[in-house]
Amino acid sequence: MALSIDRQQVIYGERRFYYRVFVAPTRRHKIAIHVHPDGSVQVDAPPNTSAVEIKQAVLKRARWVLKHLEVIDSQQRYVLAREYVSGETHFYLGRRYQLKVLKRKEESVKLLRGKLVIATADKSPEHVQGLIWQWVLTRCKKVFARRLELMVASLNWVDAVPVWKFRKMTKQWGSCSPKGIVSLNPHLVKAPLACIDYVILHELCHLQEHNHSPQFYSLLDRHMPDWASRKAKLDGIAELLLVT
């Protein structure tokens, strides 16, 4: 199981930032530093890496971290205030796409060269929002079905993909009912695949262990040793992904 270490502080020049460390069993040699879209900094370290080594690695890349934090500060107002007009950024599979709304007779929603391009005769925010949401649901069907299929194939307690559905939730990414029906939050398709796989595995583990018992976490550890790091990454971007 990836172990979380309490938040640490770095002072670089006149600026400071905080980071949280996850010791991940699957990581062998290199320390990885991630700056999430909400401004949180996550460090994934191999087992037996000392706190001194970790801090040295963070200090070495402090300028890079601060540069990313500055970019996030400048982008934050565009992400959190949705007006559904050209220039905003929207997420899909962990990547930011700039929204471009074009006035066209025929409606379409496409990802094109780093942009989410909407063609529509009605450019009102409400209509554009509806088009994007329908596109999100269409992508969910394909992405979630494929990830569920791949995950189930690697598990020995699930014979087939369980009944699953979408359910828009404000505080959860997924759930598993007593009858074994898996619900996934459509906003999850905005997250990286590694985070999507974590949520899916979490819910599939509930088909075997119905609560968060030691046995439940043992299943998670066995099939995804770095699940805690993936969860932390998802937690770090949750506020941005859940914006409507």
DRENKE-494207 format. One record per residue (C-alpha): residue number from 1; x, y, z. Coordinates in pm, 1 decimal. Example, Ala and Ser with C-alpha at 12.3 -4.5 7.8 and 13.67 -1.06 7.14 Angstrom:
DRENKE-494207
+-----+----------+----------+----------+
:   k :     east :    north :       up :
+-----+----------+----------+----------+
:   1 :   1230.0 :   -450.0 :    780.0 :
:   2 :   1367.0 :   -106.0 :    714.0 :
+-----+----------+----------+----------+
end
This chain:
DRENKE-494207
+-----+----------+----------+----------+
:   k :     east :    north :       up :
+-----+----------+----------+----------+
:   1 :      0.0 :      0.0 :      0.0 :
:   2 :    130.8 :    350.5 :    -86.7 :
:   3 :    199.1 :    536.8 :    235.2 :
:   4 :    114.2 :    904.4 :    272.1 :
:   5 :    350.6 :   1134.7 :    457.0 :
:   6 :    226.0 :   1458.3 :    615.3 :
:   7 :    245.3 :   1778.3 :    415.3 :
:   8 :    594.0 :   1926.3 :    386.4 :
:   9 :    708.5 :   2282.2 :    314.7 :
:  10 :    966.4 :   2418.9 :     72.1 :
:  11 :   1098.4 :   2776.2 :     75.0 :
:  12 :   1256.7 :   2889.9 :   -251.2 :
:  13 :   1374.1 :   3249.2 :   -255.7 :
:  14 :   1087.5 :   3455.5 :   -121.0 :
:  15 :    821.9 :   3201.0 :   -214.3 :
:  16 :    701.4 :   2887.0 :    -46.0 :
:  17 :    483.9 :   2592.5 :   -137.5 :
:  18 :    373.4 :   2269.2 :     23.3 :
:  19 :    390.2 :   1913.2 :   -102.9 :
:  20 :    264.1 :   1574.0 :      6.3 :
:  21 :    466.8 :   1254.9 :    -34.5 :
:  22 :    341.2 :    910.9 :   -132.8 :
:  23 :    576.9 :    614.7 :    -98.4 :
:  24 :    472.0 :    389.0 :   -385.7 :
:  25 :    586.2 :     24.6 :   -398.3 :
:  26 :    565.9 :     18.0 :   -778.6 :
:  27 :    813.8 :    301.8 :   -817.2 :
:  28 :   1169.7 :    171.7 :   -813.9 :
:  29 :   1428.1 :    438.7 :   -891.2 :
:  30 :   1296.7 :    785.0 :   -970.5 :
:  31 :   1113.2 :   1042.9 :   -760.5 :
:  32 :    820.1 :   1191.7 :   -955.3 :
:  33 :    671.3 :   1534.6 :   -884.0 :
:  34 :    319.3 :   1628.6 :   -995.3 :
:  35 :    154.3 :   1970.5 :   -983.4 :
:  36 :   -222.1 :   1918.6 :   -995.3 :
:  37 :   -464.0 :   2167.6 :  -1153.7 :
:  38 :   -589.1 :   2279.1 :   -811.8 :
:  39 :   -234.9 :   2383.8 :   -714.5 :
:  40 :   -153.9 :   2088.7 :   -489.3 :
:  41 :    189.6 :   1930.8 :   -524.7 :
:  42 :    231.2 :   1552.9 :   -499.9 :
:  43 :    559.3 :   1362.6 :   -477.0 :
:  44 :    574.5 :    988.4 :   -553.4 :
:  45 :    885.0 :    825.3 :   -411.7 :
:  46 :   1030.0 :    472.4 :   -424.5 :
:  47 :   1036.7 :    270.2 :   -101.7 :
:  48 :   1323.1 :    345.2 :    138.6 :
:  49 :   1377.9 :    695.9 :      1.8 :
:  50 :   1479.1 :    926.4 :    285.6 :
:  51 :   1299.8 :   1251.8 :    363.4 :
:  52 :   1625.5 :   1435.2 :    291.0 :
:  53 :   1651.6 :   1282.9 :    -57.4 :
:  54 :   1290.4 :   1370.1 :   -128.0 :
:  55 :   1331.9 :   1730.6 :    -17.3 :
:  56 :   1650.1 :   1767.5 :   -224.0 :
:  57 :   1461.9 :   1640.5 :   -530.3 :
:  58 :   1179.9 :   1889.0 :   -467.7 :
:  59 :   1423.9 :   2177.2 :   -415.7 :
:  60 :   1600.2 :   2084.4 :   -739.7 :
:  61 :   1270.7 :   2127.1 :   -926.6 :
:  62 :   1132.7 :   2410.7 :   -715.0 :
:  63 :   1155.5 :   2664.1 :   -998.4 :
:  64 :    963.0 :   2424.0 :  -1226.0 :
:  65 :    696.4 :   2374.4 :   -956.2 :
:  66 :    656.2 :   2748.6 :   -897.5 :
:  67 :    629.2 :   2814.3 :  -1270.5 :
:  68 :    341.3 :   2566.2 :  -1292.2 :
:  69 :    175.0 :   2716.6 :   -984.4 :
:  70 :    188.6 :   3061.5 :  -1147.7 :
:  71 :     21.0 :   2925.7 :  -1461.1 :
:  72 :   -249.1 :   2761.0 :  -1248.8 :
:  73 :   -311.8 :   3087.4 :  -1062.7 :
:  74 :   -367.8 :   3268.2 :  -1392.8 :
:  75 :   -596.0 :   2995.4 :  -1529.5 :
:  76 :   -804.1 :   2938.4 :  -1217.9 :
:  77 :  -1061.0 :   3209.0 :  -1284.0 :
:  78 :  -1132.3 :   3068.9 :  -1629.2 :
:  79 :  -1182.6 :   2716.7 :  -1498.3 :
:  80 :  -1401.7 :   2794.7 :  -1199.7 :
:  81 :  -1633.6 :   3047.7 :  -1365.8 :
:  82 :  -1807.3 :   2855.1 :  -1641.7 :
:  83 :  -1975.8 :   3078.2 :  -1899.3 :
:  84 :  -1953.9 :   2834.4 :  -2192.3 :
:  85 :  -1786.1 :   3079.0 :  -2426.5 :
:  86 :  -1471.2 :   3053.3 :  -2636.2 :
:  87 :  -1149.5 :   3067.2 :  -2434.7 :
:  88 :  -1255.5 :   2861.9 :  -2132.8 :
:  89 :  -1078.0 :   2538.7 :  -2050.4 :
:  90 :  -1252.5 :   2204.5 :  -2006.6 :
:  91 :  -1110.5 :   1867.4 :  -1904.7 :
:  92 :  -1124.6 :   1529.7 :  -2076.6 :
:  93 :   -916.2 :   1226.4 :  -1968.6 :
:  94 :   -691.4 :   1447.8 :  -1760.5 :
:  95 :   -608.6 :   1700.3 :  -2032.4 :
:  96 :   -718.6 :   2062.6 :  -2060.3 :
:  97 :   -893.9 :   2163.6 :  -2381.1 :
:  98 :   -971.8 :   2520.3 :  -2475.5 :
:  99 :  -1334.7 :   2572.8 :  -2570.2 :
: 100 :  -1407.4 :   2719.3 :  -2913.1 :
: 101 :  -1769.9 :   2792.4 :  -3001.3 :
: 102 :  -1845.8 :   2842.9 :  -3371.1 :
: 103 :  -2174.9 :   2955.3 :  -3524.1 :
: 104 :  -2274.6 :   2682.6 :  -3770.9 :
: 105 :  -2600.5 :   2541.9 :  -3901.7 :
: 106 :  -2502.4 :   2180.2 :  -3830.7 :
: 107 :  -2426.3 :   2096.3 :  -3467.5 :
: 108 :  -2118.0 :   1900.6 :  -3364.0 :
: 109 :  -1878.6 :   1856.8 :  -3072.6 :
: 110 :  -1520.8 :   1757.6 :  -3152.3 :
: 111 :  -1173.3 :   1749.6 :  -3001.6 :
: 112 :   -947.5 :   1916.4 :  -3253.7 :
: 113 :   -580.9 :   2013.4 :  -3205.1 :
: 114 :   -606.5 :   2074.1 :  -2832.1 :
: 115 :   -945.7 :   2242.8 :  -2850.4 :
: 116 :  -1300.4 :   2137.7 :  -2768.8 :
: 117 :  -1479.1 :   2271.9 :  -3075.2 :
: 118 :  -1855.9 :   2329.6 :  -3060.5 :
: 119 :  -2044.2 :   2407.0 :  -3381.7 :
: 120 :  -2400.4 :   2527.7 :  -3328.4 :
: 121 :  -2654.9 :   2779.3 :  -3452.0 :
: 122 :  -2747.1 :   2856.9 :  -3089.5 :
: 123 :  -2443.3 :   2991.2 :  -2902.7 :
: 124 :  -2630.5 :   3060.1 :  -2578.0 :
: 125 :  -2444.9 :   2931.9 :  -2270.0 :
: 126 :  -2732.4 :   2702.7 :  -2175.4 :
: 127 :  -2738.0 :   2537.6 :  -2516.9 :
: 128 :  -2358.7 :   2500.1 :  -2536.4 :
: 129 :  -2355.6 :   2350.6 :  -2185.5 :
: 130 :  -2618.6 :   2096.6 :  -2292.4 :
: 131 :  -2418.1 :   1998.7 :  -2601.1 :
: 132 :  -2102.9 :   1948.0 :  -2395.8 :
: 133 :  -2287.6 :   1741.3 :  -2135.9 :
: 134 :  -2436.8 :   1511.3 :  -2400.1 :
: 135 :  -2089.7 :   1470.1 :  -2549.1 :
: 136 :  -1951.6 :   1385.4 :  -2202.4 :
: 137 :  -2216.4 :   1116.6 :  -2154.8 :
: 138 :  -2139.3 :    968.5 :  -2497.6 :
: 139 :  -1768.7 :    952.2 :  -2414.7 :
: 140 :  -1848.7 :    799.5 :  -2073.2 :
: 141 :  -2027.2 :    505.6 :  -2234.8 :
: 142 :  -1723.4 :    418.0 :  -2443.7 :
: 143 :  -1447.5 :    494.2 :  -2193.4 :
: 144 :  -1607.7 :    338.2 :  -1885.0 :
: 145 :  -1722.2 :     27.2 :  -2073.7 :
: 146 :  -1368.5 :    -33.3 :  -2201.5 :
: 147 :  -1197.6 :     29.5 :  -1866.1 :
: 148 :  -1446.7 :   -195.9 :  -1685.6 :
: 149 :  -1386.0 :   -471.9 :  -1938.9 :
: 150 :  -1008.5 :   -449.1 :  -1899.4 :
: 151 :  -1024.6 :   -435.5 :  -1518.8 :
: 152 :  -1265.5 :   -728.5 :  -1484.1 :
: 153 :  -1037.9 :   -943.7 :  -1699.4 :
: 154 :   -763.1 :   -908.0 :  -1436.2 :
: 155 :   -976.0 :   -997.9 :  -1133.0 :
: 156 :  -1052.1 :  -1347.4 :  -1010.6 :
: 157 :  -1367.8 :  -1268.2 :   -812.3 :
: 158 :  -1565.9 :  -1115.2 :  -1100.9 :
: 159 :  -1682.5 :  -1339.1 :  -1385.8 :
: 160 :  -1825.4 :  -1066.2 :  -1607.9 :
: 161 :  -1870.2 :   -690.6 :  -1624.7 :
: 162 :  -2136.6 :   -607.3 :  -1363.8 :
: 163 :  -2444.7 :   -401.6 :  -1433.3 :
: 164 :  -2334.4 :    -39.7 :  -1427.7 :
: 165 :  -2481.5 :    304.2 :  -1486.7 :
: 166 :  -2411.1 :    675.2 :  -1469.4 :
: 167 :  -2509.8 :    872.1 :  -1163.7 :
: 168 :  -2425.3 :   1236.4 :  -1122.3 :
: 169 :  -2285.6 :   1282.3 :   -771.5 :
: 170 :  -2145.1 :   1583.9 :   -591.3 :
: 171 :  -1917.2 :   1408.1 :   -340.8 :
: 172 :  -1850.2 :   1061.1 :   -482.8 :
: 173 :  -1686.1 :    928.8 :   -796.6 :
: 174 :  -1856.1 :    592.4 :   -774.6 :
: 175 :  -2065.3 :    357.3 :   -565.2 :
: 176 :  -2166.9 :     -8.1 :   -550.3 :
: 177 :  -2516.8 :   -103.3 :   -436.4 :
: 178 :  -2595.0 :   -409.1 :   -218.3 :
: 179 :  -2723.9 :   -573.4 :   -537.7 :
: 180 :  -2385.7 :   -525.5 :   -704.6 :
: 181 :  -2482.2 :   -241.7 :   -939.4 :
: 182 :  -2187.2 :    -10.0 :  -1001.3 :
: 183 :  -2259.0 :    361.8 :  -1044.4 :
: 184 :  -1998.0 :    595.2 :  -1192.7 :
: 185 :  -2000.8 :    972.8 :  -1187.9 :
: 186 :  -1998.8 :   1107.4 :  -1547.4 :
: 187 :  -1757.0 :   1382.5 :  -1440.3 :
: 188 :  -1499.7 :   1106.0 :  -1384.5 :
: 189 :  -1437.5 :   1089.7 :  -1761.2 :
: 190 :  -1260.4 :   1424.1 :  -1722.7 :
: 191 :   -992.2 :   1257.3 :  -1505.3 :
: 192 :   -676.8 :   1073.9 :  -1620.9 :
: 193 :   -721.8 :    705.7 :  -1706.8 :
: 194 :   -512.3 :    604.5 :  -1405.2 :
: 195 :   -765.9 :    775.0 :  -1177.0 :
: 196 :  -1062.0 :    627.3 :  -1364.3 :
: 197 :   -912.4 :    280.0 :  -1321.5 :
: 198 :   -866.6 :    341.3 :   -948.0 :
: 199 :  -1234.2 :    432.3 :   -900.9 :
: 200 :  -1348.4 :    133.5 :  -1105.7 :
: 201 :  -1127.2 :   -107.3 :   -911.2 :
: 202 :  -1245.9 :     45.0 :   -583.1 :
: 203 :  -1607.1 :    -28.5 :   -672.8 :
: 204 :  -1530.7 :   -375.8 :   -808.1 :
: 205 :  -1355.6 :   -460.0 :   -481.8 :
: 206 :  -1687.1 :   -388.5 :   -309.2 :
: 207 :  -1837.0 :   -681.4 :   -499.1 :
: 208 :  -1607.1 :   -899.5 :   -286.8 :
: 209 :  -1578.6 :   -690.6 :     30.6 :
: 210 :  -1884.9 :   -478.2 :     99.3 :
: 211 :  -1723.1 :   -234.6 :    341.4 :
: 212 :  -1385.0 :    -71.0 :    386.7 :
: 213 :  -1238.3 :   -357.6 :    585.7 :
: 214 :   -870.4 :   -461.3 :    597.6 :
: 215 :   -962.2 :   -730.4 :    343.8 :
: 216 :  -1099.0 :   -462.6 :    112.0 :
: 217 :   -774.5 :   -265.0 :    121.5 :
: 218 :   -578.3 :   -586.5 :     78.8 :
: 219 :   -758.2 :   -640.2 :   -252.8 :
: 220 :   -678.7 :   -283.7 :   -359.7 :
: 221 :   -312.3 :   -323.2 :   -261.3 :
: 222 :   -279.5 :   -650.3 :   -447.0 :
: 223 :   -423.6 :   -528.6 :   -774.1 :
: 224 :   -315.6 :   -163.4 :   -764.3 :
: 225 :    -22.0 :   -101.7 :   -528.1 :
: 226 :    -16.4 :    268.9 :   -612.9 :
: 227 :   -388.3 :    327.9 :   -557.8 :
: 228 :   -329.5 :    584.3 :   -281.3 :
: 229 :   -122.3 :    798.7 :   -515.7 :
: 230 :   -393.6 :    778.6 :   -782.2 :
: 231 :   -658.2 :    868.5 :   -525.5 :
: 232 :   -454.2 :   1167.7 :   -410.2 :
: 233 :   -420.9 :   1286.2 :   -768.1 :
: 234 :   -796.6 :   1257.6 :   -817.3 :
: 235 :   -864.9 :   1437.6 :   -489.2 :
: 236 :   -630.1 :   1711.7 :   -603.2 :
: 237 :   -828.7 :   1785.6 :   -917.8 :
: 238 :  -1179.5 :   1702.8 :   -793.7 :
: 239 :  -1288.7 :   2065.1 :   -748.7 :
: 240 :  -1200.1 :   2142.7 :  -1109.6 :
: 241 :  -1355.5 :   1833.0 :  -1260.9 :
: 242 :  -1686.6 :   1866.9 :  -1078.2 :
: 243 :  -1747.0 :   2220.2 :  -1205.0 :
: 244 :  -2055.6 :   2236.4 :  -1430.6 :
+-----+----------+----------+----------+
end
